[in-house]
Amino acid sequence: MKKLFRDLIGYDPRSSIHIAEDPDLLAFVKRCIRLLDSSVSAEEILYWMKQLKTTMQRSTCPPQSEFFASHFMTLLNSVSQRRLTHLRVLDLLRYYSTSSEEVVTLDDATEFVGKHHLWRIENPIGIERLLGDL
């Protein structure tokens, strides 16, 4: 398993060992690998897993559900494409990690972000309009 993470996914040896020896972390990473998009690198997954761990200091990390893994990878894909800001992804990870599937509307993370107008604004006119509303 360590060899799989190192050779196939591209994790460094230390991270590969850490993941392989923690059953919950291993299960989560396997879910993420199944949902892996080519725009998300192994380093990005590790980085955001560390951010998630910091965010969830008092909770089980990572959450052990397909629901969360799917949203996690969708958010990573969006941030790697620069469609979401770092801080927005942290907020959304906190939201999805602390909400149960029954409480959270079953919208895809992309639909949720669109519905609540959470996308990164890069258009100068959009930024001016937002500042004008303040």
C-alpha positions in Angstrom: 0.0 0.0 0.0 2.8 2.4 0.8 4.4 1.7 -2.6 1.0 2.4 -4.2 0.8 5.9 -2.6 4.4 6.7 -3.4 4.6 5.4 -7.0 1.1 5.7 -8.4 -0.2 8.8 -6.5 3.1 10.6 -6.0 3.1 11.0 -2.2 6.4 11.3 -0.5 7.6 8.3 1.6 6.8 9.8 5.0 3.2 10.7 4.0 2.7 7.3 2.3 3.7 5.5 5.6 1.5 7.8 7.7 -1.5 7.2 5.5 -1.0 3.5 5.2 -0.7 3.0 9.0 -3.9 5.0 9.9 -7.0 3.0 8.8 -9.4 6.0 8.9 -7.0 8.2 6.9 -6.3 5.3 4.5 -10.1 4.8 3.9 -10.5 8.6 3.2 -7.6 8.8 0.8 -8.9 5.7 -1.1 -12.2 7.5 -1.5 -10.5 10.6 -2.7 -8.3 8.7 -5.2 -11.5 7.2 -6.7 -12.8 10.7 -7.2 -9.5 12.2 -8.3 -9.6 14.7 -11.1 -6.5 15.3 -13.2 -6.4 19.0 -12.2 -5.7 18.1 -8.5 -2.2 17.0 -7.6 -1.1 14.6 -4.8 0.5 17.6 -3.1 -2.7 19.5 -3.2 -4.6 16.7 -1.6 -2.0 16.4 1.2 -2.1 20.2 1.7 -5.9 20.3 2.0 -5.9 17.2 4.3 -3.6 19.1 6.6 -5.9 22.2 6.4 -8.8 19.9 7.2 -7.1 18.5 10.2 -6.4 22.0 11.5 -10.0 23.0 10.9 -11.4 19.9 12.7 -9.2 19.8 15.7 -11.9 18.5 18.0 -13.6 16.1 15.6 -12.8 12.9 13.8 -10.6 13.8 10.9 -11.2 13.1 8.2 -14.9 12.4 8.2 -15.6 8.8 7.1 -18.2 9.2 4.5 -18.5 9.1 0.7 -20.6 12.2 1.0 -17.7 14.2 2.5 -15.0 12.7 0.3 -17.0 13.7 -2.8 -17.4 17.3 -1.6 -13.8 17.5 -0.5 -12.6 16.5 -4.0 -15.1 18.8 -5.7 -13.8 21.7 -3.6 -10.1 20.8 -4.3 -10.9 20.7 -8.0 -12.5 24.2 -7.9 -9.6 25.7 -5.9 -7.0 24.2 -8.2 -8.9 25.8 -11.1 -8.9 29.1 -9.2 -12.7 29.2 -9.1 -12.7 29.4 -5.3 -10.5 31.2 -2.8 -8.4 29.5 -0.2 -10.5 31.0 2.6 -13.8 30.1 1.0 -12.6 26.4 0.7 -11.7 26.4 4.4 -15.2 27.7 5.2 -16.8 25.1 3.0 -14.7 22.3 4.4 -15.7 23.3 7.9 -19.4 23.5 6.8 -19.4 20.0 5.1 -17.3 18.4 7.9 -19.6 19.5 10.7 -22.9 19.0 8.9 -24.6 15.6 8.6 -25.9 14.4 5.2 -29.4 14.9 6.4 -28.9 18.5 7.4 -27.0 19.6 4.3 -29.0 19.9 1.2 -28.0 17.1 -1.1 -26.8 19.6 -3.8 -23.5 18.9 -5.3 -20.8 21.3 -3.8 -20.6 23.1 -7.2 -24.4 23.7 -7.1 -24.2 24.9 -3.5 -21.4 27.3 -4.3 -23.3 28.6 -7.3 -26.6 28.9 -5.5 -25.0 31.0 -2.7 -22.8 33.1 -5.1 -19.6 31.9 -3.5 -17.4 31.7 -6.6 -14.2 33.8 -6.8 -14.8 37.2 -8.4 -12.1 38.1 -10.9 -14.0 40.3 -13.2 -13.2 44.0 -12.4 -16.8 45.0 -13.1 -18.1 42.4 -10.7 -15.6 43.6 -8.0 -16.7 47.2 -8.5 -20.3 46.2 -8.3 -19.7 44.3 -5.0 -17.8 47.2 -3.5 -20.5 49.6 -4.6 -23.0 47.4 -2.7 -21.1 47.9 0.6 
